[in-house]
Amino acid sequence: MWTILVAAWMVVIFLFSAQPSDESSKESLFVGRMVGQIFVKDFEEWPEEEQEAFAEAINYPVRKTAHATEYAILGILVFMRCRCQDTWSRKRMIATAWGISTAYAATDEFHQIFVPGRAGMVTDVMIDSSGALAGILLAALAGFIIIGRNRRTEYGS
């Protein structure tokens, strides 16, 4: 099951990366407007030009947050797949999951070289791999906490 989820999420990432820059920018600006509506008081009363300027001003952080988030999800899924290897240590699971996620990030950035208006960027690989590592560590911590609770319950502590 985890292998299928990993492959499916990699396809989702690929499809996002295959979007030409103008489509991708429209989505980011839409998210920027949503952020304004949710977090900025009276945003909807602002003139349209100011709303657009706000969305454009936060476009870069929105895009990079999206990168980190999609790879955090990939990292979690790959880590969960690695947990199926019964003989692997936790360190090996984490390292393998991060390696796979980072390698995929690098190939994804290479793929973007061939997409109109997009570019492959080393900084994006770094953001992606950082997001993956955060997701992996979060999943490992959650697993550690859950296993610890299960052991305490099992042994009556």
N, C-alpha and C positions, 0 to 999 in steps of 0.2 A: 504494500500500500504506500509506504513512504517513497519508494522509488518512483511510483506513478505521480505522486504529488510533487516531487522534486522536478521531474520532467515537465509536468504541466506548468509549474511556476516558471521554469526556464523559458517555456514557450511564451508565457505572458510577458516576461521581460523582453524577449526578442521582438514581440509584436509592438511593444511600446517604443523600442529602439528603432524599429523599422519605419516609424512615422516620420515623414519629412518635417523639417524644423517649423514650418508655418503651422502645421496641425498641432505639433507638440506645444508650441508657444500659445496657441489658442486655449488649450487645456490648462496650461499653467496660469494664464491670465484669468481664466474662469475660477480657478482655485483661489487666486489672489483676491478676486472680488468677493468670493465666499468668506474668506478670512476677514475682509473688511466688514462685511455684513454681520459677522458673528462677534468680532472683537472690538470694533470701533463704534463708539457711540455716535448716533446720528449719521452714520455712513450713507444711508439711503437718501438723506436730504442733501448730500453733497452734489455739486454739479457733476454731470457725466464725465467731463474732462478730468476733474479731480479724482473721481473714482478710478478712472483708467490710469491716471498717473500713480495712484497708490498701488494698484495691481502690478504695474510695470516696475515700481520701486522694490516690491517684494518678490518679483519674479525669480531672481537668482536664488534666494534662500528657499523658495517653494520648490524649485527644480532640484536643488541639491538635497533637500529633505526627502523628496520623492525617491531620489537615487538611494539614499541611505535606508529608507524604509523598505523599498522593494528587495534590497539585498539583505536586510535584517530578516525578512520573511524567508528568503532563500537560505540564509544561514541556519535558521531554526529547522527548516525542513531537512536540509542536508545533515545537520547534527542528529536529528531524530532517526534518519536513515542509518547513520553511522552507529547509533546505539544498538542497532540490530546485530552488530558484530559482537557476540558475547565475550570473545576473548580479548577485545581491545580495552586498553586503559582509558580513563576519562581524558587524559592528556592527548592520547593518540586520536580519540574521537574529535576533540576540539581542533587539533592541528589539521586533521584530514578534512573536516568540514570547512575550515577556514581556507585551506589550500584549494579545495574544489570551488568554493564560492569566489575566491579571488581570481582563479584561472578563468572562470566563466565571465567575471567582470572584464577581464582583459580581452577575451574573445569578443565580448559584446561591444566594447569600445572599438575594436578593430572593425567589426561589422558596420559600425556607424560611419566609418570613413566612406562607405559606398552609398550612404543614404543622403539624398539631396538636402543641402543646407546643414547637415550635421557634421561633426568632427569627432574623431577619437581622441580622448584627452586622458593623460596620465593622472591628472588630479581627480577625474571622475572614478578611475580605478581605485584610487586611494580612498575616496569617499565611500564607494561601494564596498570595498573590503573592510573598512571601519564599521559600516552598517552591519555587514555580515558578522563580524566579530562580536559586535554588541548583541545581536540576536542569538548567536551561539552561546555566549556567556550567560545571557538571560535564560536560555533553555537549560543550560547545564546547572545553573543555580536553582531553577525551579525543580529540576529533577532531583538535585541533592536534597532540597527541602522536603519534597514529597517522599523520597526514599527514607529520609531520617524520620519523618512522621510515621511512615508505615512500620519501620523497625521498632519505634517506641510503642506503637499500638500492639504489634506482634508479641513483644516481650513484656508487655504489661507495665512499662515505665510511665 
